[in-house]
Amino acid sequence: MNVLDVPIGIRILQKITCLCAGGRIIFSRDFWYRLLILVLTFLSYTAYHLSRKPISVVKNVLNRNCSLIPVPSDVNTTDPTWCDWAPFDGDNAQTLLGALDSSFLFAYAIGMFISGVVAERNDLRYFLASGMLLSGIFTYMFGLGYTLGIHNLYYYLIVQALAGFSQSTGWPGVVTAIGHWFGKGKRGLIFGIWNSHTSIGNILGTLIAAYYIEINWGLAFMYPGLIIAAIGILVFLFLVPDPRGVGCTPPDHHGTEDTHTIYSPAERSRLEKQHYGGRRGSRRSDGDNEKEALLSADSSDNAESSIASSAHLIGHLPADVSLETTVSGTSNGSLRSAHHTYRRQKAIGFLQAIRIPGVIEFSFCLFFAKLISYTFLYWLPRYIKASTSFTASESANLSTLFDVGGILGGILAGVMTDHTGMSAVTCAVMLLIAIPMLFLYQLYGAVNLATSMILLVVVGLFVNGPYALITTAVSTELGTHKCLKGSARAVATVTAIIDGTGSVGAAVGPFLAGPISELGWEWVFYMLMASDVLALLFLSRVVKHDIERWFSTRQSRRTRRSQV
């Protein structure tokens, strides 16, 4: 990475660190950069969800029962819809509100498939920062509808669609950045905690919207829009998409120990030629760009020197080229030789990605898992208000408990996966338990406040657990599958396919919930329970494979013990 392409915020931090340390390194470079990536991506996706959540709260003031609201002295009470916001003041209000959700979510789903391909081939810092700035602009524009007194349905539909398309940059971007920095060890737990950004963003977005909903619902969109734009600027200043750019060690995705792969962007390929030209070996001239040997030494001293010199390659290779350092030794354990190899990494295509084992199954499972989760995301505050005597603000605050459960569910799913190594089984168990929990919440959720609070947390735990696991640890694991031969340039594409398919389900759920709720809210819950069953069916083949692999591993251990 050319020094001019290192984020300006990172360059400032590097200078400050050097000054404070007198030019000496006094901290673990890898640790602090990884921590920075975790924090930045966490804040980024928190902001994404914070800015998409207000619509679910504001629905309750766009259309409500005006007969239950005190009438101001300057209002004509002969109009039964005096308190509603046109064009959502008619008998088809539920359908129009559902159309708002669908315009956002279908645009999001379409954008997701495009974003995965774009993110794989461009600088993630620019990609994420621009996406966040655009998301902030369109979120702010929705709130301007209140300030400017806009009552045109197409204005809101178009703004929602543009916001949805812009927000599709978020997930492929942050997951790819995390995949570049973190290997497989404890990935489930790390992602389980990290993925709480989704629920925290929902909670913060709900609380902001609940505060302004009775005052000025436009501010419920304007402030989140400003927040995501501000964090987008932070991303532009500080995000380092890949460890190659700052001299950090890339993660080992498959537990290999003999091969160390060091990456860096294209801008410094010329420096690599200048640094090594004629002194440490030369490129083969046979036109083979896929694999080139840089050095092959026979002595221990040369091997050690070769390994040390590989560190200097950081920042000197093209973005799509990796350096592999293969170390060999003698029988007594002493170092004999080290061999450097160029490999050109190409971002995989759509058809290659869907052939990765498990991608199709998890994609369709996520379709139904996100259908359930996003139906709650966009309709839960309205359901609580319709089924209880709570106000719009109180209903919004109570709905945050579903996201509290989602935080716990994501962490629990991650821990279970790390412990068992069976991500599909973990998802299946949680999906299975979610079915009776949905039924119980539909029956008893409105009985009293305590029951509603407990059931909301439990339902959130089992509904969001599988969704969180599939979109993070599973997507990253599949994107760095061993069949890709160590390349991490598939993470964004695989993530986009899985989450893009899930996002279609996320669009379908809220779209159907509007008209179905007019038949009775219990029918919405029947739809959610049926979706849970279908998610289980699509996952069944991978569950079977997980169980067979677990028994095979256990049998192998027993065989080894008996031989000892």
N, C-alpha and C positions, 0 to 999 in steps of 0.2 A: 504494500500500500504506500503510495507516494505520501510524503509528509503533508502535502497540501490537502490530501483526502482524509487524513485523520481528523475526526470531529474536533472543531475548535475548542470545545469544552474539555476534551481529553488532553489536547495540547497544553491548555492552561494548567490543568491538574498535574501533568507531567513536569512542567516547569516549576510549579510550586513544590512538588515532592522533591525534585532535585535540589532546589534551594534549601529546603528544610533539612535534607539529609546530607548536605554538603557533597552532592554528586553520588552518594552511595545509596543502594537500594536497601530499604529498611522494612520492607513488607513483602508478603507473598503476592507476587503479581497476579498469578492465576486466581487466587482466592478473591482478591478485591475486584478484579474485572468480572468474575462470575457473579459476585454479589451485586455489582452495578447492573449487569444484564438482567438479573432476577428482579431488581427493584424497578428498573425502567420499563421492562415488559409488563410487570405487574401493574404499575401505574397506568400504562398505556391501555391495557384491556379493561382495567377498572373504569377508565374514562369512556371507553367505547360503550360499555354497558350502562354507565351512568347517564349517557346522553340518549340512549334508545329506550330507557325505562319510562320517562315521564308520560308518554302517550297513554299507558295503561291506567294512570292515575287521573289524567285530565279528561278521559272519557266520561267520568262521572259528573263533570260540570258542562260538558258539551251537550249532553242530553240527560235530563233528570225529571223527576215528578215535581212540577212547579207548584202543585197544590199543597205541598208539605213545606214550602219555603215562605218565610215572612215577606210580604209584598212591600217594597219601598213606596213612598208616597208619590213619587213621580212616574210610576209605571202604570200602564193601561192593563188592568186585570181582566179585561174581556178576552185577551189573547191567552189561551191555556198553555202556550209554549213560550211565554214571555221570558223565562229564565234560561232557555236553551240557546245554543249558538248555531245559527243557520250556517250551513245547510243541514245540520244534524238535528233538526227540530221536527222532523216529520215522523210518520209511522214506520218508515223504513230506516230509522236511525241505527238500529243494531246492524243492519246490513252495511250501511255506509261506514260505520265505525270499523267493521270487519274489513272493509275495502281499504281503509287506511293502513291497517296492519299488513294486509296482503301486498299492497303496493310497495311497502318497505321490504317485506320479507322475500317476495319473488325477485325483486331487483337485487337483493342481498345474495340470494341463491345463485342467480345468473352471474353476478360479479365474482362470487367465490370461485367458480371454475376458471374464470379469466385471471383472477388475482394469483392463483397458485402458479400458473405458467409465468406470469410477469415477475412475481417475487423470486422465482428460481433463477431468473436471468438478469436481475437488476440489483443495485445496491439497496439493501433492506432499509438503510437509514433514510434515504430519500423516499422510498416507497411508503414506509410507515408514516413519516412526518407529513408528506403531502396528503395521504389518506385521512389523517387526523385533522389537518387544517380544513379540508373540504367537508368532513363530517361536522366540524364545528360551525362552518358557514351555513350549511343546510339545516342543522338543528336550530340555529339562531333564527333562520328565516321562517321556520314554522311558528316560533313564538312571535315574530313580527306580525303574523296574521291577526293577533289580538290587538296589538298596538295600532295597526293601520286599519283595523275594522274590515278585514277581508272575509267575505262570505262565499267565495267561489270554491266549489268542491274540487275543481281541477287544480287549483293552486296547491291545495294541501296534498292531493294525490301525487302531483309531480315532485313537490319538495320531499315528500316521504320516499318516493322512488329514488331520487338522487341521493338522499341521505343513506338509504339502504345500499346502493351501489358503492358509495364511498366507504361505508363501514365494512364492506367485504375485504378491504385491505388489511384489516386488523388481525384476524386469526391466522392466516397463512404467514403473515409477517412475524408475529411474536413467537409462534411455535417453531418456525424455521430458525430464528435467532437463538432460541433456547436449545434446539437440537444441535446447533453448531458448537455450543459451549458445554453441554452436559452429556455425559455418556450414560450407559445403561444402569450402572449401579445405583440403587435406591431411587430410580427414576419415578416409580409409582408414588412414593412418599413425597418427593420433591414436587412433582406435578400436582399431587393431591392438595398440598398446602398452597402452592403457587396458583392453582386454578380457583382458589377462593376469590380471586379478583372478580369473577363473574357475579357471584352472589353479593360481594361487597359493593360492586358497582350498582347492582340492582337496588340494594338497600339504600345507598346514598342518593341515587336518582329518585327513589320513592320518597325519601324524607325531604329532599329539596322540593319536589313537586307537591307533596302534602302541605308544606309550609305556605306555598304561594297559591295553592289551588283556589282558595276562597278570596284571595286578594286580587291577583292578576295572573291568570294561568299562562300568559305569555312568558312570564319570568321563569316558569317551570322548564321552559326550553332554552331561554336565552342564557341563563347561568351555566347549565351543563354544556351548551355550545362553546362558551368562552373557556370553560375548564378543559375540554378536550383539545381545543386549539392551543392553549397554553402548554399542555403536556406534550403536544406535537412539536412545539418549539424545543422543549427539553430533549426530546428524542433526537431531533436534528443536531443538537449541540453535543450530545453525549453518547449516543448509541454506537457501539462497535459491533457490527453484525457477525464478525467472525474472529476467532482468536488469532488467525494468521496475521491480521493487520497490526497487532500490537506485541507480537513476539510471545504469545502465550501458547501453551501446549494444547493441541486439539484433543477432544475427548476420544476415548476408545469405545466404540459402539458395540463391539462384539467380544470384548475380553481378550483380544490378541495381545501378545506381549513382545513378540519378536519384530514387529513392524511398527514404526512410528511414522505417521503421516503428517507433514507440515505443509500448510497452505498459505497463500497470500494472493492479493488482487493483481490484476494485469498491469497496472501502471508501472510496476517496478521490474518488469521482465528484462528491460534493457540493463538495469543495474546488475542483475544476475550475470548477464553475459560479460559485463565489464569486470565484475569481481572474480569470475572464474576463467575468463578467456585465456586459454593456453596453459594455465597453471595447474588446474586440478582435474583436467580431463576435458573432453569436448563432446558436443552432441554428435550423434551418428548422422551421417548424411544420406541415409537410405530412405528418407522420407517417412519413416515410421514415427508419427506424432503420438501414437498411443502409448509407447513405452520406450524410454531411452536411458541407458546407463550413464551415470556421471562419473562413478569411481569404483574401482575394484582393487583392494589392497590385499597383500598377503601377510604383512607383518602386523604384530600386535600394536606397535607404535603408530603405524599408519592407520590402523582401524580406529584407534582411539582418537587420533587427529581428525579422521573422517567424520566420526560421530559429533565431535565438537564443532566441526565446520558446518554441519547440517543446520546448526542453530542460526548461522549467518544467512542461510537461504530464506529465512522468514522475511517476508516483505520483498522477495526478489523473484517470485514466480508468477506466471499468468494466473488469473482467477480460476480458470478451469483446469489447472495443472496441479497435481499433488507430487510431493517428494516422499518416497518411501525409503527408509533406511533399514536394511535388513542386516541383522547382526548374527554372526556365527562364531562358534567357539570350539576349543579343543576339548578332549575328554576330561581334562583336569579342571575345566571351567574357565581357563584363561581366554582372553579375547583374541581371536585370530584375524577376522576380517569384517569389514562393513561394506555393504554394497548399496549405493544410492540409485534409485530408479525414478524416472519421470513417468507419470501416468496422466493422460488427459481425461479429465472428468467432464462428462456431458450430462446436462440436465435431461432426465428421462421424459419421454412423451406420455400422453394420456393412456394410450393402449398398453404401453409397458407397465405403467403404474397399476392399472386394474388387474394385471396378471400376477401381481405380488400376492402370495397366499394370505387370505383373510381380509383383503381390502373390500371386496364386494360384500361379504357377509357383514362386516362391521358397518359398512356404508348404509345398508338397508336397515340394520338394527338401529343405527342412529337416526334414520328417517323417522321412525316411530317414537324413539326416545325423545327427540327434540320436538316432535309434534305434541307430546304430553307436556314437556317442560315449558314450551313457549305458549301453549294455551293458558297455562297458569301465569306465565309472565305477563301476558297482555290482557287477561280477563279476570284474574283472581280478585283484584280490588272491586271490580264491578259486581262479581258474584257475591262477595261478602256484603256489599251494600244492599244488594237485592234480597239476600236471604236473612239479613239481620236488621236491627234498628240503628246501626252505626252510621255516622255521617261519612261523607266522602273522604275527609281527612283521616278519620279514625279507621276506616276500612283500609286505606292505603298503609297506615302505620302497622296495622295488624298483619297485612299481607307480607311484611318483611320477614316474618317468622318462617315462611316457606324458604326464603333464601338463607336464613340461619341454618336450617336443616340441610340445605344444599352445601354449605361449607363443610359441615360435619360429614356428609355423605361422600364428598370428594376426597377428603382425607382418609376416611375409613376404606374406601375403595382402593386408594393408593397403597395403604398399609397391607391390606389383604392380598393385593397383587404381588407386592414385594415379598411377602411371606410365602405364598403358595406358587408364584410364577404362573398362575392361571388367570389371565385377565378375562377371558371369555366366561369362565365359571363364575368369577366374581360378579360380572355384569348380570349373568343369568339369575344368580341367587337374589340380587337386589331387585331385579325386574319382577321376579316371582313374588317377593314379599310386597312389592308396591301395589299389586292388584287388590288384595284385601284391604290395604290401607286406604286406597282411593275410595273403595266402597264404604268403609267406615266413616271417612270424612264427609262423604255425601249424605250419609244418614244422620250423623251426630255432630257435624261441624258447627251447626247453628244452635245447638242446645244451650250452651252457656260459654262464657268467655274462656274459662280454664280448659274445657274440652277442646275448644277450637284451637287454642294456642298449642296444646300438646300434639294434636293431630296434624296441624300445619307443619310443625318441626319434623315429625316422623315421616309424613308424606314427602316433604322436601328432601329428606335424607335419602330415601329409597328411589325417588324419581330422578334426582340430579346426580346421584352417585355414578350410575352407568354412563350418563351423558358426559360427566366431567372426565371419567376415565378414558372413554373412547376418543374424545377430542384432544386429549393431551398425551398421556403415556402410550396408549395404543397407536395413535397416529404417528408419533415420533418413532416408535419401535418398528412399525411397518415401513416408514419412510427411510429407515436405516437397516432394512432387512438384509440378512446375510447374502441373499441372492443378488444384491446390488454391489457386492464385492467392496463394501466399506464406504461407498460414496454416500455423502449426506446431501447430495444435490437432488434428492427425490422427496425430501421432507415437505416442502411447500406444495408440490404437486399432489402427493398422497393426502396431505392434510386438506387440500382444497377439494379433492374428490370425496373424501369421507364427510367433511363438514359441509361441503356443497350439497351433497345428497341429503344430509341431515337438515340443511336449511330449507330445502324444498318441503320437507315434512313440517318444519317450523312455520312455513307460510301456509300450508294446508290446514293445520290445526286451528289457529285463530280465525282463518277464513270460514271454516265450517262452524266454529263455535258461535258466531253471531246468529245465523239463521236457525241453528239447532236449538239455541237457548230460548227462542220464541216458543218452541214446543214444550219447554220445561228444562230446567238446569240439570235434572237427573239424566237426561239424554246426552248431555255433554260428557258427564262422567262415564256413561256406558261406552261412548266413543273412545274415551281415554283408556278404559280398561281393555277394550278390544285391541287398541293399538299396542298396549303392553304385551298382550298375548302374541301378536304378530312379530313384535321385536324379538321375543323369545324364540319363535319358530325360525326366524332368519339366522339366529345365532347358534342354533342347535348343532350344526355340523362342526363349528369351531369348538364348541363345548365338548363334543365327543372327542375331537382331536386333543384337546387339553387334558382330558381325563386319561386317554390312552397314553399320552406322553408322560403323565405323572406316574402311572403304574409301571411303564417301561423303565423310567428313571429309578423308581424304587426297587424294581427287580434287579437292575444292574448293580445297585449298591449292595443288595443282599448277596449277589454272586461274588462280588469283590471281597466282601467280608468272609464268606465261606472259604474262598481261596487262600486268604491270609491265615 
